[in-house]
């Protein structure tokens, strides 16, 4: 009986792990600290897909490169976020390309009113494992990302998306895994396993 209960708790752990979530408060780039908050994004792990939703305001109209970067430091006009998150050392590409950085999310298409609503899925980035984007920065660039198709070295590294105009830190959400681990610990203590 103890083994069955323990197995069910482990199953709960792995089921809950697939429903991890995170949020990102996006701020305009600032010199010493992040600037004005322009919106919040929600990231939810759904099996092998990462869902990204939210609304941003106060951005210039047009297309803007949108990436996850390697560091979490949002200072110095978002320059301290480092390069694109690229644990597999690939060339820059479009979100649908097989050859791409984990952090390559393509472009945001901002309307004339300065707002953009996000609702998309990514099959490479995640909230767990080697492609975990937690504690990395999201960066919005001044220009459109050429998706690695620009024909030059800059295109294969950054998509020639230009300066960084906004950024935010991907922070862990409610943490279903922690609750599940706590239940397992309680069970082990109760049954002295």
KAFENQUI-V897224 format. One record per residue. N is the residue number from 0. D_CENTER is the distance of its C-alpha to the mean C-alpha in Angstrom with 1 decimal. Layout:
# KAFENQUI-V897224
n->{N	N}
d_center->{D_CENTER	D_CENTER}
This chain:
# KAFENQUI-V897224
n->{0	1	2	3	4	5	6	7	8	9	10	11	12	13	14	15	16	17	18	19	20	21	22	23	24	25	26	27	28	29	30	31	32	33	34	35	36	37	38	39	40	41	42	43	44	45	46	47	48	49	50	51	52	53	54	55	56	57	58	59	60	61	62	63	64	65	66	67	68	69	70	71	72	73	74	75	76	77	78	79	80	81	82	83	84	85	86	87	88	89	90	91	92	93	94	95	96	97	98	99	100	101	102	103	104	105	106	107	108	109	110	111	112	113	114	115	116	117	118	119	120	121	122	123	124	125	126	127	128	129	130	131	132	133	134	135	136	137	138	139	140	141	142	143	144	145	146	147	148	149	150	151	152	153	154	155	156	157	158	159	160	161	162	163	164	165	166	167	168	169	170	171	172	173	174	175	176	177	178	179	180	181	182	183	184	185	186	187	188	189	190	191	192}
d_center->{41.1	39.0	37.4	36.5	34.9	32.9	31.8	30.7	28.7	26.9	26.3	24.8	22.5	21.1	21.0	19.1	16.5	15.4	14.8	12.2	10.3	8.2	8.7	8.1	11.6	11.8	15.0	17.2	17.7	20.5	22.9	22.9	20.4	17.7	19.7	20.1	17.4	16.8	14.7	12.1	9.2	9.0	6.7	9.5	10.4	13.6	15.4	14.0	11.8	8.3	9.4	7.9	10.8	12.4	14.9	15.2	18.7	20.7	19.3	21.8	22.8	21.7	18.9	16.3	13.9	10.2	8.1	5.7	8.7	10.5	11.7	11.4	14.6	14.4	18.2	20.4	19.0	15.5	17.2	16.7	13.0	14.6	14.0	11.2	9.6	12.5	13.9	16.3	17.8	17.8	18.6	16.3	16.4	15.5	12.9	16.0	17.5	18.1	18.3	14.9	12.3	9.3	7.3	9.9	9.0	12.6	14.1	14.3	17.9	19.1	22.5	25.7	25.1	21.9	19.6	16.9	15.8	12.7	13.1	11.9	10.9	9.6	11.8	10.6	7.0	7.4	7.7	11.0	13.1	13.0	9.7	8.0	4.8	6.6	8.6	7.1	7.3	6.3	9.8	12.2	15.3	18.9	19.8	18.8	17.1	20.0	17.7	19.8	23.0	24.6	27.0	26.5	24.9	22.5	21.3	20.5	18.5	16.8	18.0	20.3	18.0	19.8	19.3	16.3	17.1	14.2	11.3	9.6	8.6	5.9	9.1	10.4	12.2	15.7	15.7	18.0	18.4	20.1	22.5	23.4	24.1	26.3	28.2	28.8	30.0	32.3	33.7	34.4	36.2	38.2	39.4	39.7	37.9}
